[in-house]
Amino acid sequence: MRNFYQPGRSVTYGLKGAVATSSTHSSQIALSILKSGGNAMDAAIAACAVQCVVDPMQTGIGGDCFALVAKAGSSQVEGLNGSGKAPAALTADYLLSKGFDRMEATSAHSVTIPGSIDAWVRLHEKFGSMDFADLLMPAIDFAENGFVVTQRTAVDWEMGVKRLSTNAAASDIYLKGGRAPAAGALWKLPKLAATLKAIAKKGRSAFYEGEIAEQMVTTLNAAGGLHAAEDFSNTSADFVGSISSEYQGNRIHQIPPNGQGITALIMFNILKKFDLSALDSNGAKRLHLEAEAARLAYLARNKYVADPSQADVPIDMLLSDEFADQLCAHIDVGKAGDPTGANALERHRDTVYLSVVDKDGTAVSFINSVFQGFGSGIACARTGVLFQNRGYGFVVDPSHPNCVAPGKRPMHTIIPGMVTKGGQATICYGVMGGGYQPVGHAHVLTNIWDYGMDPQEALDCPRAFYNAGVLEVEEGIPASVRAELTAMGYQLKDTDMPLGGGQIVTIDPVTGVLAAGSEPRKDGCALAY
């Protein structure tokens, strides 16, 4: 229970439905969908589409999507991988011949084919109940008639000005006089509205075939990309089930690789070897063990995680107790470990995650992203589509399982989460933030299980992120704890912005009461009825 003398948020409770998103615009639309008779998937798609308009630096229809679904609150969790693939003509040899020894964030070669629209359509076909076109109407309204820019969105938009300014179409669509909009400003995206209208009318084919696809291919080719019409028409999201691990009797579900969800599961397998509940939740020993679990899990991720259709990813080995024991042998409980190779990728603020549970208990854990702020920074002038840069997750090393290749998915950072226990879904959650996400998952759930925090307290709790030898710490980490961590051998750095952004809905297996929390570091809220 929070201290009511201190600023903060209370948990939001409900019985018939609950939503948690990082946008007040999005949360209101999701709840209205539920209250009008739509189900959790209808609400999730509609809410995500809205955020693809109102949070363009974080997500968009030029990005990717993953989802975990527990239908009617069961323990059978289905996963959808809606991550795009590299163009069929793109090879490592080609990139090496052009002088690329690594992927570049703003290059057209880092633009994988957007998977979001195909993912939304497939999820709707399997789980939705309302007309797909109706789900896009709120987003179309925001794009066509305008939306008010919120405070955190304004900060993130300003941080993207440099990237947007390098592309004429992106600058024209998202800047005015070379400047980002301030909080409280009204902004319209008429070209994106027209594209969304076409998708509402004709469905998937409007985006992946015909004039819109042709315009996108032309744009990417002009930027140096090897994309072709067939790359778009062949795009297909896949239902992939889930992988899982257990912690204190709770089963944590993640999307299988090419996503980094397995990294979070490896962290849980390490952390369960220690009694975190005996440690201060905001103390040096707890943060040290979390950092060490992250260091070792990211080393494993960087070595093994890739597209399983084109590489051998030893999932069973990585999730085994034997492997966790091997990793734990490298942990000194009083000293920071060797950071060599433990690069988690940059911590990005540019993803949206949302959680929805409906009156039937169906839980939808949904995430959509363009990766870095405003993705590649390349926009299509005619369609208003801004392209992601997920291909930045590839390496250009033919000996590595995650090497760029034709039709291959890159190692991917966005990871929705779901927890089941006793045959039921109990927690629908996620914590966005690029490479930070596995740490966020471990931190938030252990806040609940080891320290008895409610969903909102678990999100409010200060965070730290170990990456490539540096431990980034938020303002809430006390000076005494920082001193202890420094004595352990950590190089500390204050975060330039808060870490991650999470949303949670828990389901009481006995009463059915829904309890929702929303990230205080973002602009959104949790709503329920």
N, C-alpha and C positions, 0 to 999 in steps of 0.2 A: 504494500500500500504506500502510495507516495506521500510525501510531506506537503500538506496543503498550505503551509506557510511559505513554501517555495514556488517559484514559477514552474509551470509544467503542464502536462496534459493528463487527464484521467483516461482509463480504459473505456472504450465504447462497448456497451452490451446490447444484445438483441436476441431474438428467438427465430425470426423468420428469414433473416438475411443480414449479411455484413459485407462491407467492402473496405479496402484500405489501399489508397494510391498516393502518389507523390504530387497530385494536383487536385485542388478543390474542384476545378471544373470537371475533372475526370470522375472523382468520387461521387459528385452529385448525379452525373449521368448514369453511372453504374447502379446507384441506389434506385433511381427512377425506373430503370429497366426492370429491376427485381420487383419493385412495388407494382409495376404495370403488368406483371405476369411472366416476364422473361426469366430465363434460368441463369445460372452462374456463368455459363459460357457466353450467352448473349451479352450479359453485362460486361464481361471481361473484354470481349471484342469491341464493343461500343466505347468502353472507357479507354482502351488502348488507341483506338482510332482518333479519339479526341486528343490524346497526348501527342500523337503524331503530328497534330496541328499546333497545339499550344506550347509544346516543349520541343521545338525542332532541333535544338542542339543535342538533345538526348536520344531522340527516337524519330522514326519516320517510316513511310512505306518503302523507302529505299534501303531499309535495314533488314534485320533478321528477327526471328521469333522462336522461343521454346515454350513449352507448357507441360505441366503435370496435372492430371485430372484424377480425382477419386470420386467416381460416380456414386451418388446416394451415400456418400461418406464411408464407403467400404475401404478395406485395406488393399484392394486391387488397384494399383496406381498405374495409369497409362501415361506414357510420355510421347511428346511429339517434338521431333527435331526439324525446325524450319530454318536451318542455317544454309546460306547459299554456297555455291561451288565456284571454283575458279573457272574462267573461260576455257573451252576445249582446246584453244590454240596456245595457251600459256604454259611454258615449260621452264624448268630451272636453267636448262642450257640456253634458252633464248635470253633470259634475264642476265645470265653471266656474260653472254656475248655482247650485251648492251651496257656492261659495266656495273650491274647491280649485284653486290655480294650480300645484300640484305634487302628486305622489303622496305619501301619508303611510304610513310603514312599518307602523303598527299598525292601519290602517283596513281594513275588509273589502273596500274597493275595490282594495286591493293583493293580494288573494287571487285568483290565477289558478287555474284548475281543475287539481287535482293530476294529473300525467301519469305518475307512477312505476309504478303497478300496470299500466296499459295497456302501458307500455314493457317491463316485465318479461315480461308475457305474450307480447308480439310477439317479443321476443328469444328467449324459450324455444321458441316455436313454430318459429322458423327455425333456431336453433342448439343448443337443449337436447337432452338425451338421457334424463334421469330424469323421473319423474313430478313435475309442478309442485307438487303438494300436499306431496310429501316434502321439497322444497326449503324450504318454509316451516316445517317442523316444529321445527328448532332455534330459530328466532325465537319461535315459539309457546311453546316450553319456557321460554325466558328471560323472556318476558313474563308467563307464567302462574305459574311457580315461583320466579322471581326471578333477578337477576343482581347481581354485585358491581360497584359503581361504582369505576372506576379513577381514578388521580390527576389526569390532565389533564382527564378528563371532569368530575370534581368541581369543578375550577376554572371550567370553562366553564359548568357548571350554575349555580354561584353567581353568575356574571355575568348570568345570565338571570332572577334572582329578581324584579327590578323589573318586567320585562315580563310575566312569568307572573302576578304579583300583581294585575294590572289586569283579569284575566279569571277569573271564578269557576271555570269548568270546568278551565282550565289550571292554576290554583292547586291545585285539588283533586287533580288527576292527578299533578302533578310537584313539589309541595311538601308538606311535613308541618309543620304549625304555622307556615306562612309561611317555612320554611327549606328550602334545598336539602340533599340528602344529602351527607355527607362521604365522602371516599375510604375504601373498605373497607366501606361500608354495603351492605345488601341492599335491593333495590328491586324492586317488582312493578308490572306494568301489566295488570291483569286485563281491562279493557275493550278495550284494544288486542289482547290475546290472543284475545278473542272475535271481533273483526273479522278478524284474520288467519285464524282457524279457518274463518270463513265464506268467505273468499277461497280458502282451500285446498280447500274442499268444492265451491264453485260457480264458481270462477275469476273472471275479470274482471267478469262481470255482478253478482257479489255486492257489488262496490264502487261501480260506476257506475250501477246500477239497483236498484230495490227499496228496502227499508227503510233500509239504511245510507246510500244516496244521499239519501233523503228526510230523514233526520236531519241530514246535513251541510248540505243546502240550508236547512233550517229554522234551523240554527245561524247560518249566514252571513247569512240574511235578517234575523234578530233583531239582528245586529250592524250592520245597515245596508246589506248587500250586495245586489246585483241578480241574484244567481245563481239559476238555474232548473234543474229536473230535466234538461231537454234539454241543458244545458251539460255535465252529467256524462255522460249517455248518448252524446253525440256526440264525446266525447274520443277522439283517435286519435294515437298516436305514428307518426312517419313515417321510413321508411328514405330517407336523403338522400345516401348516398355520402360522399365526403370532399373537402376542398380541400387543397392542399399547396404547399409551397415547398421549395427545395433549399438545403442548407448543407453545404459540404465533401463533396459527393457523397452526402449523406444526405437522404432525402426525408421531410419532417415533415408528418404528416397531422393535420387538424383537422376538426371538424364545421362545415359552412357556417353563415352567419348564419341565424337570429337570434342565435346564440351569438357570443361574442367571440374564438373561436379564431383568426379572421382577424387579430386584433390581434397575437397571438404571431407569426404568419407575417410580418406587416409588420416586426416587430422583427427577426426573423432576416434579412429582406431588407436591412435597414439595417446590421445588425452585420456581415454578410459583406463589406461594403465596407471594413472595417477589419481589421487583423491583431491580433486579441485575444491570440493566443498569444505575442506579443512583450511583453505587458503582465503585470504582477503580478496573479495571480488575485484577490487581496484588496486591490488597490491603487486609488488614487484615479482613475487614468486609465480603468481597466476599468469601475469603478462609474459614472464620469461618462458614458462612451459608452452604457452600459446605461440610465442614467437619461434620456439624450437620445433614445435609440431609443424608450423607453417614452413619453416626452412626446409625441413626434410620432405614434406609433402610436395613442395614446389620443385625440389630436385627431382623427385620421381616423375612429376608431371612433365617437366621439361625434357626428360629422357624418353618417356614412353607415350604420352598422349598425342594422338593423331586421328585421322579419319580411318576407322576400322575397315572400311571397304577397300582401302589401298595400303594398309599397314597392319602389322601384327601388334595389337595392343593387349598385353597380358592382364586382363581385368581381374580374373580370379586370383592371380598371384598378388596383384597390387592391393586387393581387399582382404587378403589372408591375415590371420593372427600372426603367422610366422614372419611375414614381411613387416608387420607393425613392431614385432619384437626386435627384428634386425635394426629398424630405425631407432627404436628407443635406446638401443645400446650406444647410440651416438649422442645421447643427451647427458650433459653434466648439469645437475640440478642447481648448481651455483655459478655457472659460467656460460657465456654466450658461445655458440658453436661456430664452426668455420663457415663463413658466408659464401665461399666459392661456388659459383654456379646457381645459387638460390635466387634467381631473378624471377620475380612474380609477374613481370610486365608492369607497365605504368599503372598507377591508380587513376582511373578515369571516373568522372562524375556523370557520365553521359549515357545513361540507360534509364528506362523506366521499368519498374517491377510493380505488379498489382496482385492483390489477393481478393478472391470473392468466394463466398459460401452462400448457397440459396436455401430456401425453405425445405427442400428435399434432402439437404445435407451434402449435396454435390459441392466439392471444393475444387477451385481452379487456381492454380499457381502459374502466373503468366508473366513473361518477360519479353521485352522488345527493345532493340537497340540499333544505333548506327555506329557504335563503338566509340571512337574519340569524339570530342566536341565538334558537332556538325560533320562527322564522318570524314570523308576524304576532302571535303570542301568543294567537291565538284557537283554542280547542279545542272539539271536539264532545263534550259530556258523555256521551252515550249510546254513542258508538263509540270514544272514546279517540283520535280522529284530531286531530292538531295541524296547522293549515294554514300553508302557506308564505306568503311575501309577495313573490313574484317580480314582481308587478305594480308594485312599487316601482321597477323598472327602466324603466318607461315615463316619458315626459314628457307634460305637459298643454299642448301647443302644436300646434294644428292644422296649422301649416306644417312641422312636423318629421317626418321619415320614421318616427321611433320614437314618435309620438304614440299614446296609448291609443285603442283602437277595438274595436268588437264582434268577438269571435272572433279577436283578434290576439294573437300571441306577443310578449312584451317582449324588448328587448335583454337577453341572458342571459349570466351570468358563468361558469357551470361548463363546463369544457372538458377532456375526456379527450384524451390524445395518443398517437400511434403513429409509429414511425419505420421506414422500409423502406430497403433498400439491396441492389442486385444481385438483385432479384426476390424478396427475402425480408424478412419482418418481423424487425427487429433489436432494437428497444427498445419496450417497452410501458410507458407512463409517464403520470404526471399530477402536478400540484402544485396543491392546492386553496388557497382563500383569497380568495374574492370578487374584487374588482377587481385584486388582486395576481397572479392566476393567469398572465396572459401573461408577466409579468416572471419569475415562477417557472419557467415553461417555458424561457424563454431562458437564464436563469441556470444552471439545472441541466444542460441539454444542452450549453451551451458549456463548462461545467466538465468534461464528459466529453471533448468533441471538441477544445477548445483547450488544456486543461490536463492531459489524461491521467488524470483522476480516475476511480476505479471508482464503481459506482452508489451505494455508501454514502458515500464521500467527497463525491460531488457533492451529496448531500442534506445532509451535515453542514456544508458550507461556509457561512460567515456571509453574510447577505443584507441588501439595502437595497431600498427601495421609494420611487420618486418619484411623488408624487401632489399635484397642484394647488399646485405651488410649494414643497412640503416634501419633503425627502429623509429618510425614516425609516431609521434604521440600527440593526442588532442589536448586542448587546454585543461580539460578536467582531470588529467593525471597529475597528482600532487608533486611538489618539489622533492619531498622526501623519497617518494617512489622513483622519481627520475634519478636521484642520486644513487639509489640502490642498483638500478639498472645500469647506470654508467659504471659502477664498481664491478658489475658482472662482466663488463667488456663490451657493452653496447654503445654504438655511436648513435646518439639521439638527435632527432630533428623535429621541430615543431611542424605540424601539418599546415600547409598554406590554406587549406579549406577543410571542413569537417570530412570525416571518412565515411563513405558509403551512404546508402539510403535504403532502409528496410521497411517492410510492411508485414503485418502478422494478423491472422485470424485463428484463434483457437476454438475447438469444439469440445464442450464437456460431454464425455461419452455417456454420462448418466442422465443429466438434465436436458442436454441439447443446447444449453446456453452458449451463445457465441460471444467471444471477447476479442475485440480488435484494437490494435495499436498501430500508429503511423509515425513515420520518421520525423523527429523534430528538426532535423537538419535540412528538410525540404519544405515545400509549400503546401503539401497535401494534408489529408485528414482521413480518419476512420469514421465511417457512418454505419449505423445499423438500425433495424426496426423489429 
